[in-house]
Amino acid sequence: MLTVVGDINVDLSLAVAGWPAVGGDTRAHTAIWSHGGTGLNAAIAVTNLGGACRLWGRVGADAVADGVKSWAYERGVDVSELQVDPIIPTGLCVIPVVPDGERTFLSFRGANVTWQYPTQWPETPGWLHVCGHALIEDPQRHNSVRALQQAQHQGWRTSIDLCDPLAPQIGAILAQLPGPLDCLLGNQHEMDAAQGQFHQGACPHLIVTKRGAAGARLTYPDGRTQDFAGFVVDTQDTTACGDAFASTFVWSLAHGAESASACTLANAVGALTASQRGGATSIPETGAVQTFYAHHQLSLPHWVKMVR
């Protein structure tokens, strides 16, 4: 089973023509409330394709959290170990989106930051996927590193999906782990910021650079690279694309997929996510992916199952 550590938020996406000057005033022509956060997005991408996924995170003791948990549970996410903070509310992210689909995050991280290491480690083997925002602020960062350490000690495979604030300090995180990650993922900007931090012994087995419509580049420890083409869609909102790509990719590897098949599926899920507005609610289910594959004369991978 894939276990995801990451943020759980309520998102407010605002479609805007552009950024106002400081002190200015601009109109949003579309506003969408949705469930979101890197952890929830990543988990939903997997269960929407019929996969099993456990979500570790922390929410507030509020109605927003009740809605998120209920919605995720209905979509197959194992939320039995979500923690509830009695004081700090659930995270909130305001996301202005400009006409080309590029998004900017204005985040109140709320209860996410107080996530604690689980009281009991799962007995079955698995893959631990940590979303980058879980590694930028203590105590969540400390407990996420501890979870990565324990996962590797237990023989689990491990991965991290970078975020902008984490990339410049990823070397310090990798140095605390007993072994190399199986996979490190990030977009081009994040990978540029992370350059020079992959020291001998801490270099991930696989580095995946997410390149949007251009696809993805895989880089191996010996310097070899492989490029895989992406898909062009009418981009509406890139909010959850990277999260969905990352978890789809590592979940596919966990099923024994070859890199090419994993990249094709992840690229398809990311592209379809970009074609819709919103957070986790924009991530496609198997039916949409199957139609997309058929349009591109591709066969759906055997590990993807029809759900709902």
N, C-alpha and C positions, 0 to 999 in steps of 0.2 A: 504494500500500500504506500502511496505517496503521502507524506506528511508535510504540510505547509506551515511555516511560521511567518506571520506578516500582519499588517494592519487591517482593521475592520472599521469602515467608516460609513457615514451617510454622505453622499456627494450631491452638490448642487452645480450642475453644468449650465453655463451661460454662453450662448452664442452671441458674440460681439463683432462689430465691424473692425475694431482696433482698440488699442490701449489709449485711454485719455491722458492728457497731461496731468501732472500732480495738481490736485485741487479741482480737476475738471469734472465733467459729467458726461457719461456715455450711456446709450440705451442698449439693453440686451433684447434681441428680437425673439429668442427662445430660451426658456428656462426648464430644466428637467431635474427633478429629484430622483435619485436612484441609490441603491445599495452599492458600496464600493470599498476601496482600500486594496492595497496590493495583495494581501493575503486572501481576501475573499475573491477577488478577481481570478487569482491563480487557481484556487480550489474549484470555482465554478467552471472554469475552462475544462478541467478534467472530468468532473461529474456530468457536464453537458454532453460529453462524448462517451458516456457509459462507464467511466473509470471510477475507482474507489479512491477517496481522498479524505484525510483527516485534517482539520484546521485547528491550529493552536494560535490563540490570540486572546485579547482582553477587551471587553466592552464595559459600558457603564450600566448602572442599575436604573435604566430608563426605558421608556416606551420605544425609542428608536432601536435599542438593542433587541428588544423582544421581536420587533418586526424583521430585523436582519436575521436573527437566529431562525425564526420560523420560515422565512423565505429560503435560506440556505438549506435547511433540513429538508424542505419539500423538493429540493433539487438534488438531493442525494449526498450532500456534504455531511461528514461526521462532525457535528458540533458539540458532542457530548463533553469535551474537555475545554470548552471556551470558559475563560475566567470572567468574573464580574467584579468590577471595582465599586465599592459601596459609596464612594465620594466623587470620583472624577467621571465626567460624562463620556459617552461614546464619541469617538473622533468625528470631525467634520472637515470636509474638503470642498472649498469653493473653486470651481474650475472654469475660468474664462477660455473660450475656444474661438480662435480667429477664423476667417473664411477658408483658409487652406487646410483646416482641421487640426492645426498645432494647438496644444493645450498648455496652460500654465497652472501650477498648483499653489493655492493659498490654503495652508493646512493648519488646523487645530488638532493636534495628534491625540489629545485627551487620554483615555484609559489605555490606549495602545502602549504607551511608554512604561506602564507599570506591570507589563506581562512578566510572570514568574516561571521559572523552570518547572516542568511538570513533576508532580509528586511521585508518579509511578511511570517508569519507562515501558513502552509496549514490548511484549514478549516476542512478537513476530518480526521477522526481518523487513526492511523497507528502504525507502529513499527519503532523506530529509532535504527539503527545498526551502531555503531562507530568503525571503524578499528583503531587498536592500534597506528599506526604511527601518526594519527591525534591528539594524546594526549601527544606527547613528546616534543613539542616545541611551544612557543608562537610566534605570536598571534593565530595560528591554535588551540593550546591546549585550550586557554581561550575561544575561540568561540565554540569549540566542547563541552566543559563542559557546557557552557551556553545553547547550543542546547539540551543537555541531561536534564538539569534542566527544560527547557521549555517543552520538550516532556513529562516529568513526571507530570508537572503541568497540561498539557492538557489531561492527562489520557492515553497517549501512552505507549506502552510497550517499553522497552529499553534493549540494549545489547551492550557489548564491546568484541571485539576479541583482545586479548593481542598480543603484539610483544615483542621481547627480551628487548629493552630499556625501555619499559613501565612497565614490570612486577614488578621490585623492588620498584616502586613508585605508584602502583595502589591504595594502601590504601588512599593516599592523594587525589586522584581523587574521589573515592567512598565517602569519607567524605564530599565532597562538594555537593552531590546530596540530594534532599529532601526525597528520598526513595531508597530502594534497587533495583538493576538491576533485570530484569527478568532472564537474562542469562549472564554469564561470560564464555568466551571460551579461550583456550590457549593450547599449547602443553605441554608435561611433563616438559621440562626444564623451561618454563615460569611459570607453576603452582608451581614448586618447589621454584622459586624466589619470588612468590607472597605469599607464606605461612606466616601465622601469621598476615596478614593485613586485614582480614575480621572480623572487630569488630562488636559487637552486634548492630543491627539496620542498618548496612551497608552490611551485608552478602547477596550476591545474592541469589535469589530464587533457582537458578540452576547453578552449575559449571560443565562445560563440558571440560574434558581433552582429547585432540586429540592425538591419539597414533599411527597414521599411519596405517600400515598393521594390527596392533593389534586391531584396532577399536577405540572405545571411552569409556570413563568412565564418568558417571553422578554422581555427588555428591550433596546431599541435605543438607539444613541447620542443620538437626538433625544428620548428619554424615552418613546416609545411602548411599550406593553406588550401582550402576548398571553398569555392563559391557556389551557392545555390540560388537560382533565380526566384524572385518573388512574384506577386500578382498585382496587377494594376486595377484599382477600384476607384469609385467616386468617393473620395475621403470626406467624411463628415466630422469625425471626432477621433483623435488618436489616444484618448484617455487610458483605456484598458488594454491596448494592443500589445504592449511589451510584456505585461504580466501574463496575458493569455498565451502569447508565443512561448514564453519561457517555460511555463508549467506543462504545456502541450509537448514541448520538445523533450524535457527530461522524463515525463511520463512515458513517452514513446520509447526512449532509450531503456527505461526500466522494463519494458515489454520485449526487449531484445531487438528493437528496430535498428536498421542500418541508418547511418547519418542522413543519407539522401531522403529516405522515407520520412524520418522524423522532421527534417527541415521542410519538406513539402507540406506536411500536415500543419506544422506550426505556422508556416507562412500563410496558408489558407485561413486558419483560424484568426491570425492577426489581421489579415486583409478584410475578412468579413466583419470583424469587430470594428475596424476603422470605418466601415460603410454605414454604421449606425451611430446615433447619438446616445450618450449616457455612459455609466460605469459598468458594473457587472451585468446589468440587464441587456447590454449590447453584445454580449459574447454569444456566439452561435451554438445551437444544438446540432446533433448529428444530421438531422434532416437537411438543414441548410448547407452543411459541409458536403453532404452527399450530392446535392444538386449542383453545388459549386464544382465539385470534382468531375461530375458528369459533363458539365459545360466545357471543362478543360480536357475532356477525354482521359480522365484518370480513374483508377479503381480505388475505392475506399479501403484503407488498411484493415487487416483482419482484427486488430485489437480495438477498433472503434465499434461501439455498440449503439443500436438505436435505443433511445430513452423517451419516455413520456409520449 
